[in-house]
Amino acid sequence: MAFAISVNGQTHSVDVDGDTPLLWVLRDVLGMTGTKFGCGMALCGACTVHVDGAAIRSCITPVDSIGASEIVTIEAIGSTAVGAKIQKAWLDHEVVQCGYCQSGQIMSAAELLATNPNPTDADIDAAMSGNICRCGTYVRIREAIKQAAAS
């Protein structure tokens, strides 16, 4: 079935089954590999993208549920004011080790700062709790979010 989806400001026509997870449409059909597959059960956060500004897990989101919503992926988050601040802070704090979770971490942090520009540690912990980092860079992630919020 053909679906028209808006990703990073561009409309794409994709011919997939309606229950195809958005993650696989982004990666396999559109070739946008910045969004990662981690667990396939919405437990790790590696597949996080924004749908109308809300961070969602694309591994369990069927493409037929998207409709006219605007999808933003890691490939475009740096073009937003909040996303650019977060990416700079990520580099300043050398957050990335293996990097596998980082696109999901950044997308979750971007939603947090877009909705709460001055988060407390508790706010940060709550917003980021669904994102697993195998390397354990949680302290640097929190510090990077604080820097992005202050800038």
C-alpha positions as CSV (number, residue, x, y, z in Angstrom):
1,M,0.0,0.0,0.0
2,A,1.3,3.5,-0.7
3,F,1.7,6.0,2.0
4,A,2.8,9.6,1.8
5,I,4.9,10.5,4.8
6,S,6.7,13.8,5.7
7,V,10.2,13.2,6.9
8,N,12.5,16.1,7.8
9,G,10.4,18.5,5.7
10,Q,10.2,16.4,2.6
11,T,7.2,14.3,1.5
12,H,8.1,10.7,0.5
13,S,5.8,8.1,-1.1
14,V,6.5,4.6,0.3
15,D,4.9,1.4,-0.8
16,V,4.9,-0.8,2.2
17,D,2.4,-2.8,4.3
18,G,0.6,-0.5,6.8
19,D,1.9,-2.4,9.8
20,T,5.5,-1.9,8.8
21,P,7.3,-0.2,11.6
22,L,8.4,3.3,10.9
23,L,12.0,2.4,11.8
24,W,12.2,0.0,8.8
25,V,10.6,2.5,6.5
26,L,13.1,5.1,7.5
27,R,16.1,2.8,7.3
28,D,15.3,0.3,4.6
29,V,13.0,2.2,2.2
30,L,14.3,5.8,2.6
31,G,17.9,4.9,3.4
32,M,18.0,7.1,6.6
33,T,20.3,5.0,8.8
34,G,20.8,7.5,11.6
35,T,17.9,6.0,13.5
36,K,19.1,2.7,15.0
37,F,17.5,-0.7,15.7
38,G,18.2,-1.7,19.2
39,C,15.6,-4.0,20.8
40,G,12.5,-3.9,18.6
41,M,10.3,-3.6,21.7
42,A,10.5,0.1,22.5
43,L,12.7,-0.6,25.6
44,C,16.1,0.8,24.6
45,G,15.4,4.2,22.9
46,A,17.8,3.7,20.0
47,C,15.0,4.1,17.4
48,T,13.7,7.4,18.8
49,V,12.4,10.0,16.4
50,H,10.0,12.9,16.7
51,V,6.4,12.8,15.4
52,D,4.9,16.2,15.6
53,G,7.5,17.1,18.1
54,A,7.0,14.2,20.4
55,A,9.7,11.6,20.9
56,I,8.4,8.1,19.9
57,R,9.9,4.7,19.4
58,S,9.8,4.0,15.7
59,C,10.4,0.3,16.1
60,I,6.8,-0.2,17.3
61,T,5.1,2.6,15.4
62,P,3.3,1.3,12.3
63,V,3.6,3.5,9.3
64,D,-0.1,3.6,8.8
65,S,-0.5,5.5,12.2
66,I,1.6,8.4,11.0
67,G,-0.9,10.1,8.7
68,A,-0.1,13.7,8.0
69,S,2.2,14.0,11.0
70,E,5.7,15.5,10.6
71,I,8.6,13.1,11.3
72,V,12.0,14.5,12.3
73,T,15.0,12.2,12.5
74,I,18.5,12.6,13.8
75,E,19.5,13.6,10.3
76,A,17.6,16.9,10.7
77,I,17.6,17.6,14.4
78,G,20.7,19.8,14.2
79,S,18.8,22.2,12.0
80,T,16.6,23.1,14.9
81,A,17.8,25.6,17.5
82,V,17.4,23.1,20.4
83,G,18.9,20.2,18.4
84,A,22.0,22.3,17.4
85,K,22.6,23.2,21.1
86,I,22.3,19.6,22.1
87,Q,24.7,18.4,19.4
88,K,27.2,21.0,20.4
89,A,26.9,20.1,24.1
90,W,27.3,16.4,23.2
91,L,30.6,17.2,21.6
92,D,31.8,19.6,24.3
93,H,31.2,16.9,27.0
94,E,32.5,14.0,24.8
95,V,29.3,12.1,25.5
96,V,29.7,9.5,22.7
97,Q,31.7,6.3,23.3
98,C,30.4,3.6,21.0
99,G,27.7,5.9,19.7
100,Y,25.0,3.4,19.0
101,C,22.4,4.9,21.3
102,Q,23.3,8.5,20.7
103,S,20.8,9.3,18.0
104,G,18.0,8.2,20.3
105,Q,19.5,10.0,23.3
106,I,19.8,13.2,21.3
107,M,16.2,13.0,20.1
108,S,14.9,12.4,23.6
109,A,17.0,15.3,24.9
110,A,15.7,17.6,22.1
111,E,12.1,16.8,23.1
112,L,12.9,17.5,26.7
113,L,14.4,20.9,26.1
114,A,11.7,21.9,23.5
115,T,9.0,21.3,26.2
116,N,11.0,22.2,29.3
117,P,13.8,24.6,28.6
118,N,15.1,24.6,32.2
119,P,14.9,21.0,33.4
120,T,15.9,19.8,36.9
121,D,18.0,16.7,37.4
122,A,14.8,14.8,38.1
123,D,13.2,16.1,34.9
124,I,16.3,15.0,32.9
125,D,16.3,11.6,34.6
126,A,12.6,11.1,33.8
127,A,12.9,12.2,30.2
128,M,15.9,10.1,29.5
129,S,15.0,7.0,31.5
130,G,13.8,5.1,28.4
131,N,17.2,5.4,26.7
132,I,19.8,2.8,27.5
133,C,23.5,3.5,27.0
134,R,25.6,0.4,27.1
135,C,28.7,2.5,27.7
136,G,27.2,4.2,30.8
137,T,27.7,7.8,29.7
138,Y,24.7,9.0,31.7
139,V,26.6,11.5,33.8
140,R,27.9,13.2,30.6
141,I,24.5,13.0,29.0
142,R,23.0,14.9,32.0
143,E,25.8,17.5,31.9
144,A,25.4,18.0,28.2
145,I,21.6,18.5,28.6
146,K,22.3,21.1,31.3
147,Q,24.8,22.9,29.1
148,A,22.3,22.9,26.2
149,A,19.6,24.3,28.5
150,A,21.9,27.1,29.8
151,S,23.0,28.2,26.3
